[in-house]
Amino acid sequence: CFTNGQRIRHTIGINKTWIGTYDSSRNGILHNEIFYKSLSGFANAHHRENGSYTHNGVSGWRCTDYDVDGKWMSTSNIKK
């Protein structure tokens, strides 16, 4: 669904944002030199660091955005 180097972000509240980069060679997201194999792994790691993780976690497909020519688009709109 993403192109190599495309930015992917997850935001908690209004100002707690992580922005990662899609790495097509490994098919995952790189953020702060940590590789995440999935959108959900990326989003849930952010919640763990923030202290807002719940026992079931979140679906990364429903709560992340991706950059398309400088405009953030919701991943929930991607047809999988």
Backbone atoms as SQL, in Angstrom:
CREATE TABLE atoms (id INTEGER PRIMARY KEY, chain TEXT, resi INTEGER, resn TEXT, atom TEXT, x REAL, y REAL, z REAL);
INSERT INTO atoms VALUES
  (1, 'A', 1, 'CYS', 'N', 0.808, -1.210, 0.000),
  (2, 'A', 1, 'CYS', 'CA', 0.000, 0.000, 0.000),
  (3, 'A', 1, 'CYS', 'C', 0.851, 1.275, 0.000),
  (4, 'A', 2, 'PHE', 'N', 2.115, 1.168, 0.418),
  (5, 'A', 2, 'PHE', 'CA', 2.963, 2.350, 0.565),
  (6, 'A', 2, 'PHE', 'C', 4.173, 2.272, -0.352),
  (7, 'A', 3, 'THR', 'N', 4.803, 3.413, -0.577),
  (8, 'A', 3, 'THR', 'CA', 6.016, 3.447, -1.390),
  (9, 'A', 3, 'THR', 'C', 7.223, 3.642, -0.481),
  (10, 'A', 4, 'ASN', 'N', 8.377, 3.188, -0.939),
  (11, 'A', 4, 'ASN', 'CA', 9.584, 3.302, -0.144),
  (12, 'A', 4, 'ASN', 'C', 9.847, 4.764, 0.236),
  (13, 'A', 5, 'GLY', 'N', 10.098, 4.997, 1.509),
  (14, 'A', 5, 'GLY', 'CA', 10.388, 6.338, 2.008),
  (15, 'A', 5, 'GLY', 'C', 9.156, 7.149, 2.365),
  (16, 'A', 6, 'GLN', 'N', 7.974, 6.611, 2.131),
  (17, 'A', 6, 'GLN', 'CA', 6.747, 7.341, 2.443),
  (18, 'A', 6, 'GLN', 'C', 6.610, 7.498, 3.960),
  (19, 'A', 7, 'ARG', 'N', 6.190, 8.682, 4.384),
  (20, 'A', 7, 'ARG', 'CA', 6.041, 8.956, 5.815),
  (21, 'A', 7, 'ARG', 'C', 4.701, 8.417, 6.317),
  (22, 'A', 8, 'ILE', 'N', 4.755, 7.872, 7.529),
  (23, 'A', 8, 'ILE', 'CA', 3.569, 7.328, 8.188),
  (24, 'A', 8, 'ILE', 'C', 3.545, 7.891, 9.603),
  (25, 'A', 9, 'ARG', 'N', 2.383, 8.361, 10.028),
  (26, 'A', 9, 'ARG', 'CA', 2.333, 8.967, 11.372),
  (27, 'A', 9, 'ARG', 'C', 1.215, 8.367, 12.208),
  (28, 'A', 10, 'HIS', 'N', 1.445, 8.432, 13.518),
  (29, 'A', 10, 'HIS', 'CA', 0.446, 8.039, 14.504),
  (30, 'A', 10, 'HIS', 'C', 0.412, 9.131, 15.548),
  (31, 'A', 11, 'THR', 'N', -0.789, 9.607, 15.878),
  (32, 'A', 11, 'THR', 'CA', -0.939, 10.694, 16.843),
  (33, 'A', 11, 'THR', 'C', -1.826, 10.249, 17.997),
  (34, 'A', 12, 'ILE', 'N', -1.391, 10.598, 19.196),
  (35, 'A', 12, 'ILE', 'CA', -2.190, 10.379, 20.397),
  (36, 'A', 12, 'ILE', 'C', -2.593, 11.760, 20.897),
  (37, 'A', 13, 'GLY', 'N', -3.887, 11.954, 21.078),
  (38, 'A', 13, 'GLY', 'CA', -4.365, 13.277, 21.495),
  (39, 'A', 13, 'GLY', 'C', -4.144, 14.281, 20.379),
  (40, 'A', 14, 'ILE', 'N', -3.714, 15.478, 20.749),
  (41, 'A', 14, 'ILE', 'CA', -3.512, 16.511, 19.727),
  (42, 'A', 14, 'ILE', 'C', -2.046, 16.816, 19.456),
  (43, 'A', 15, 'ASN', 'N', -1.147, 16.342, 20.321),
  (44, 'A', 15, 'ASN', 'CA', 0.245, 16.757, 20.116),
  (45, 'A', 15, 'ASN', 'C', 1.306, 15.686, 20.348),
  (46, 'A', 16, 'LYS', 'N', 0.900, 14.453, 20.493),
  (47, 'A', 16, 'LYS', 'CA', 1.878, 13.370, 20.690),
  (48, 'A', 16, 'LYS', 'C', 1.943, 12.563, 19.402),
  (49, 'A', 17, 'THR', 'N', 2.887, 12.904, 18.537),
  (50, 'A', 17, 'THR', 'CA', 2.947, 12.323, 17.206),
  (51, 'A', 17, 'THR', 'C', 4.270, 11.615, 16.955),
  (52, 'A', 18, 'TRP', 'N', 4.164, 10.444, 16.389),
  (53, 'A', 18, 'TRP', 'CA', 5.322, 9.723, 15.867),
  (54, 'A', 18, 'TRP', 'C', 5.215, 9.736, 14.356),
  (55, 'A', 19, 'ILE', 'N', 6.323, 9.998, 13.687),
  (56, 'A', 19, 'ILE', 'CA', 6.368, 9.893, 12.232),
  (57, 'A', 19, 'ILE', 'C', 7.474, 8.916, 11.877),
  (58, 'A', 20, 'GLY', 'N', 7.085, 7.861, 11.191),
  (59, 'A', 20, 'GLY', 'CA', 8.024, 6.850, 10.736),
  (60, 'A', 20, 'GLY', 'C', 8.134, 6.883, 9.224),
  (61, 'A', 21, 'THR', 'N', 9.012, 6.053, 8.695),
  (62, 'A', 21, 'THR', 'CA', 9.236, 5.972, 7.253),
  (63, 'A', 21, 'THR', 'C', 9.067, 4.529, 6.804),
  (64, 'A', 22, 'TYR', 'N', 8.305, 4.338, 5.739),
  (65, 'A', 22, 'TYR', 'CA', 8.094, 2.995, 5.214),
  (66, 'A', 22, 'TYR', 'C', 9.350, 2.519, 4.498),
  (67, 'A', 23, 'ASP', 'N', 9.784, 1.309, 4.827),
  (68, 'A', 23, 'ASP', 'CA', 10.949, 0.690, 4.208),
  (69, 'A', 23, 'ASP', 'C', 10.450, -0.497, 3.382),
  (70, 'A', 24, 'SER', 'N', 10.423, -0.329, 2.061),
  (71, 'A', 24, 'SER', 'CA', 9.868, -1.378, 1.204),
  (72, 'A', 24, 'SER', 'C', 10.738, -2.631, 1.166),
  (73, 'A', 25, 'SER', 'N', 12.034, -2.500, 1.387),
  (74, 'A', 25, 'SER', 'CA', 12.899, -3.678, 1.340),
  (75, 'A', 25, 'SER', 'C', 12.611, -4.633, 2.500),
  (76, 'A', 26, 'ARG', 'N', 12.119, -4.092, 3.608),
  (77, 'A', 26, 'ARG', 'CA', 11.791, -4.932, 4.764),
  (78, 'A', 26, 'ARG', 'C', 10.286, -4.989, 5.026),
  (79, 'A', 27, 'ASN', 'N', 9.520, -4.220, 4.233),
  (80, 'A', 27, 'ASN', 'CA', 8.061, -4.182, 4.339),
  (81, 'A', 27, 'ASN', 'C', 7.598, -3.812, 5.746),
  (82, 'A', 28, 'GLY', 'N', 8.071, -2.664, 6.233),
  (83, 'A', 28, 'GLY', 'CA', 7.681, -2.198, 7.556),
  (84, 'A', 28, 'GLY', 'C', 8.046, -0.742, 7.748),
  (85, 'A', 29, 'ILE', 'N', 7.914, -0.275, 8.971),
  (86, 'A', 29, 'ILE', 'CA', 8.085, 1.131, 9.312),
  (87, 'A', 29, 'ILE', 'C', 9.296, 1.308, 10.216),
  (88, 'A', 30, 'LEU', 'N', 10.110, 2.295, 9.902),
  (89, 'A', 30, 'LEU', 'CA', 11.282, 2.618, 10.707),
  (90, 'A', 30, 'LEU', 'C', 11.027, 3.938, 11.429),
  (91, 'A', 31, 'HIS', 'N', 11.191, 3.900, 12.759),
  (92, 'A', 31, 'HIS', 'CA', 11.030, 5.106, 13.575),
  (93, 'A', 31, 'HIS', 'C', 12.095, 5.088, 14.662),
  (94, 'A', 32, 'ASN', 'N', 12.875, 6.161, 14.752),
  (95, 'A', 32, 'ASN', 'CA', 13.948, 6.254, 15.755),
  (96, 'A', 32, 'ASN', 'C', 14.833, 5.010, 15.749),
  (97, 'A', 33, 'GLU', 'N', 15.177, 4.550, 14.559),
  (98, 'A', 33, 'GLU', 'CA', 16.057, 3.399, 14.366),
  (99, 'A', 33, 'GLU', 'C', 15.475, 2.070, 14.849),
  (100, 'A', 34, 'ILE', 'N', 14.166, 2.051, 15.119),
  (101, 'A', 34, 'ILE', 'CA', 13.479, 0.813, 15.490),
  (102, 'A', 34, 'ILE', 'C', 12.567, 0.433, 14.335),
  (103, 'A', 35, 'PHE', 'N', 12.615, -0.845, 13.954),
  (104, 'A', 35, 'PHE', 'CA', 11.806, -1.339, 12.845),
  (105, 'A', 35, 'PHE', 'C', 10.533, -1.989, 13.362),
  (106, 'A', 36, 'TYR', 'N', 9.395, -1.618, 12.777),
  (107, 'A', 36, 'TYR', 'CA', 8.089, -2.187, 13.129),
  (108, 'A', 36, 'TYR', 'C', 7.552, -2.938, 11.923),
  (109, 'A', 37, 'LYS', 'N', 7.139, -4.181, 12.120),
  (110, 'A', 37, 'LYS', 'CA', 6.677, -5.016, 11.019),
  (111, 'A', 37, 'LYS', 'C', 5.263, -4.681, 10.567),
  (112, 'A', 38, 'SER', 'N', 4.533, -3.867, 11.346),
  (113, 'A', 38, 'SER', 'CA', 3.145, -3.587, 10.984),
  (114, 'A', 38, 'SER', 'C', 2.729, -2.198, 11.488),
  (115, 'A', 39, 'LEU', 'N', 1.639, -1.712, 10.915),
  (116, 'A', 39, 'LEU', 'CA', 1.063, -0.449, 11.396),
  (117, 'A', 39, 'LEU', 'C', 0.621, -0.586, 12.841),
  (118, 'A', 40, 'SER', 'N', 0.036, -1.719, 13.176),
  (119, 'A', 40, 'SER', 'CA', -0.428, -1.930, 14.552),
  (120, 'A', 40, 'SER', 'C', 0.742, -1.974, 15.526),
  (121, 'A', 41, 'GLY', 'N', 1.830, -2.616, 15.138),
  (122, 'A', 41, 'GLY', 'CA', 3.013, -2.642, 15.993),
  (123, 'A', 41, 'GLY', 'C', 3.555, -1.245, 16.239),
  (124, 'A', 42, 'PHE', 'N', 3.574, -0.436, 15.200),
  (125, 'A', 42, 'PHE', 'CA', 4.025, 0.958, 15.288),
  (126, 'A', 42, 'PHE', 'C', 3.124, 1.762, 16.229),
  (127, 'A', 43, 'ALA', 'N', 1.802, 1.674, 16.013),
  (128, 'A', 43, 'ALA', 'CA', 0.843, 2.431, 16.826),
  (129, 'A', 43, 'ALA', 'C', 0.863, 1.975, 18.285),
  (130, 'A', 44, 'ASN', 'N', 0.911, 0.670, 18.516),
  (131, 'A', 44, 'ASN', 'CA', 0.890, 0.166, 19.886),
  (132, 'A', 44, 'ASN', 'C', 2.181, 0.463, 20.634),
  (133, 'A', 45, 'ALA', 'N', 3.312, 0.481, 19.937),
  (134, 'A', 45, 'ALA', 'CA', 4.570, 0.872, 20.589),
  (135, 'A', 45, 'ALA', 'C', 4.489, 2.330, 21.035),
  (136, 'A', 46, 'HIS', 'N', 3.854, 3.162, 20.229),
  (137, 'A', 46, 'HIS', 'CA', 3.674, 4.568, 20.601),
  (138, 'A', 46, 'HIS', 'C', 2.806, 4.666, 21.853),
  (139, 'A', 47, 'HIS', 'N', 1.722, 3.898, 21.890),
  (140, 'A', 47, 'HIS', 'CA', 0.859, 3.902, 23.081),
  (141, 'A', 47, 'HIS', 'C', 1.605, 3.385, 24.309),
  (142, 'A', 48, 'ARG', 'N', 2.438, 2.362, 24.139),
  (143, 'A', 48, 'ARG', 'CA', 3.202, 1.846, 25.288),
  (144, 'A', 48, 'ARG', 'C', 4.131, 2.922, 25.840),
  (145, 'A', 49, 'GLU', 'N', 4.839, 3.609, 24.942),
  (146, 'A', 49, 'GLU', 'CA', 5.751, 4.665, 25.397),
  (147, 'A', 49, 'GLU', 'C', 4.989, 5.800, 26.063),
  (148, 'A', 50, 'ASN', 'N', 3.796, 6.086, 25.588),
  (149, 'A', 50, 'ASN', 'CA', 2.975, 7.167, 26.113),
  (150, 'A', 50, 'ASN', 'C', 2.260, 6.792, 27.419),
  (151, 'A', 51, 'GLY', 'N', 2.187, 5.493, 27.712),
  (152, 'A', 51, 'GLY', 'CA', 1.468, 5.041, 28.907),
  (153, 'A', 51, 'GLY', 'C', -0.025, 4.894, 28.670),
  (154, 'A', 52, 'SER', 'N', -0.454, 4.906, 27.412),
  (155, 'A', 52, 'SER', 'CA', -1.874, 4.818, 27.100),
  (156, 'A', 52, 'SER', 'C', -2.257, 3.490, 26.445),
  (157, 'A', 53, 'TYR', 'N', -1.382, 2.503, 26.523),
  (158, 'A', 53, 'TYR', 'CA', -1.671, 1.191, 25.927),
  (159, 'A', 53, 'TYR', 'C', -2.734, 0.474, 26.747),
  (160, 'A', 54, 'THR', 'N', -3.689, -0.143, 26.054),
  (161, 'A', 54, 'THR', 'CA', -4.699, -0.956, 26.733),
  (162, 'A', 54, 'THR', 'C', -4.425, -2.422, 26.430),
  (163, 'A', 55, 'HIS', 'N', -5.022, -3.297, 27.172),
  (164, 'A', 55, 'HIS', 'CA', -4.734, -4.726, 27.066),
  (165, 'A', 55, 'HIS', 'C', -4.984, -5.309, 25.675),
  (166, 'A', 56, 'ASN', 'N', -5.886, -4.752, 24.902),
  (167, 'A', 56, 'ASN', 'CA', -6.159, -5.264, 23.557),
  (168, 'A', 56, 'ASN', 'C', -5.390, -4.531, 22.468),
  (169, 'A', 57, 'GLY', 'N', -4.831, -3.382, 22.770),
  (170, 'A', 57, 'GLY', 'CA', -4.111, -2.600, 21.774),
  (171, 'A', 57, 'GLY', 'C', -5.058, -1.963, 20.768),
  (172, 'A', 58, 'VAL', 'N', -4.488, -1.417, 19.710),
  (173, 'A', 58, 'VAL', 'CA', -5.269, -0.749, 18.674),
  (174, 'A', 58, 'VAL', 'C', -4.909, -1.329, 17.310),
  (175, 'A', 59, 'SER', 'N', -5.803, -1.150, 16.367),
  (176, 'A', 59, 'SER', 'CA', -5.525, -1.536, 14.989),
  (177, 'A', 59, 'SER', 'C', -4.857, -0.353, 14.288),
  (178, 'A', 60, 'GLY', 'N', -3.640, -0.548, 13.838),
  (179, 'A', 60, 'GLY', 'CA', -2.924, 0.523, 13.154),
  (180, 'A', 60, 'GLY', 'C', -3.618, 0.989, 11.893),
  (181, 'A', 61, 'TRP', 'N', -4.397, 0.115, 11.257),
  (182, 'A', 61, 'TRP', 'CA', -5.106, 0.497, 10.034),
  (183, 'A', 61, 'TRP', 'C', -6.201, 1.518, 10.315),
  (184, 'A', 62, 'ARG', 'N', -6.660, 1.612, 11.546),
  (185, 'A', 62, 'ARG', 'CA', -7.736, 2.549, 11.872),
  (186, 'A', 62, 'ARG', 'C', -7.248, 3.843, 12.506),
  (187, 'A', 63, 'CYS', 'N', -5.951, 3.941, 12.832),
  (188, 'A', 63, 'CYS', 'CA', -5.534, 5.115, 13.609),
  (189, 'A', 63, 'CYS', 'C', -4.238, 5.757, 13.120),
  (190, 'A', 64, 'THR', 'N', -3.807, 5.443, 11.911),
  (191, 'A', 64, 'THR', 'CA', -2.592, 6.062, 11.399),
  (192, 'A', 64, 'THR', 'C', -2.893, 6.792, 10.091),
  (193, 'A', 65, 'ASP', 'N', -1.957, 7.627, 9.700),
  (194, 'A', 65, 'ASP', 'CA', -2.074, 8.390, 8.461),
  (195, 'A', 65, 'ASP', 'C', -0.818, 8.166, 7.634),
  (196, 'A', 66, 'TYR', 'N', -0.920, 8.430, 6.342),
  (197, 'A', 66, 'TYR', 'CA', 0.251, 8.354, 5.475),
  (198, 'A', 66, 'TYR', 'C', 0.300, 9.608, 4.618),
  (199, 'A', 67, 'ASP', 'N', 1.510, 10.023, 4.269),
  (200, 'A', 67, 'ASP', 'CA', 1.743, 11.266, 3.542),
  (201, 'A', 67, 'ASP', 'C', 1.653, 11.030, 2.035),
  (202, 'A', 68, 'VAL', 'N', 0.788, 11.798, 1.394),
  (203, 'A', 68, 'VAL', 'CA', 0.669, 11.762, -0.063),
  (204, 'A', 68, 'VAL', 'C', 0.875, 13.190, -0.552),
  (205, 'A', 69, 'ASP', 'N', 2.047, 13.435, -1.099),
  (206, 'A', 69, 'ASP', 'CA', 2.383, 14.758, -1.634),
  (207, 'A', 69, 'ASP', 'C', 2.139, 15.884, -0.627),
  (208, 'A', 70, 'GLY', 'N', 2.546, 15.661, 0.628),
  (209, 'A', 70, 'GLY', 'CA', 2.428, 16.684, 1.663),
  (210, 'A', 70, 'GLY', 'C', 1.083, 16.741, 2.352),
  (211, 'A', 71, 'LYS', 'N', 0.156, 15.874, 1.980),
  (212, 'A', 71, 'LYS', 'CA', -1.169, 15.844, 2.605),
  (213, 'A', 71, 'LYS', 'C', -1.341, 14.511, 3.332),
  (214, 'A', 72, 'TRP', 'N', -1.752, 14.565, 4.598),
  (215, 'A', 72, 'TRP', 'CA', -1.934, 13.348, 5.384),
  (216, 'A', 72, 'TRP', 'C', -3.288, 12.729, 5.069),
  (217, 'A', 73, 'MET', 'N', -3.261, 11.423, 4.753),
  (218, 'A', 73, 'MET', 'CA', -4.462, 10.663, 4.421),
  (219, 'A', 73, 'MET', 'C', -4.607, 9.533, 5.444),
  (220, 'A', 74, 'SER', 'N', -5.815, 9.214, 5.819),
  (221, 'A', 74, 'SER', 'CA', -6.056, 8.155, 6.789),
  (222, 'A', 74, 'SER', 'C', -5.855, 6.775, 6.158),
  (223, 'A', 75, 'THR', 'N', -5.164, 5.899, 6.869),
  (224, 'A', 75, 'THR', 'CA', -4.986, 4.537, 6.373),
  (225, 'A', 75, 'THR', 'C', -6.306, 3.764, 6.429),
  (226, 'A', 76, 'SER', 'N', -7.269, 4.253, 7.181),
  (227, 'A', 76, 'SER', 'CA', -8.563, 3.542, 7.262),
  (228, 'A', 76, 'SER', 'C', -9.295, 3.585, 5.934),
  (229, 'A', 77, 'ASN', 'N', -8.904, 4.491, 5.029),
  (230, 'A', 77, 'ASN', 'CA', -9.551, 4.585, 3.725),
  (231, 'A', 77, 'ASN', 'C', -8.907, 3.700, 2.662),
  (232, 'A', 78, 'ILE', 'N', -7.800, 3.045, 2.984),
  (233, 'A', 78, 'ILE', 'CA', -7.118, 2.192, 2.009),
  (234, 'A', 78, 'ILE', 'C', -7.890, 0.892, 1.872),
  (235, 'A', 79, 'LYS', 'N', -8.131, 0.520, 0.658),
  (236, 'A', 79, 'LYS', 'CA', -8.789, -0.764, 0.386),
  (237, 'A', 79, 'LYS', 'C', -7.723, -1.859, 0.442),
  (238, 'A', 80, 'LYS', 'N', -7.840, -2.744, 1.428),
  (239, 'A', 80, 'LYS', 'CA', -6.841, -3.792, 1.617),
  (240, 'A', 80, 'LYS', 'C', -7.182, -5.017, 0.797);
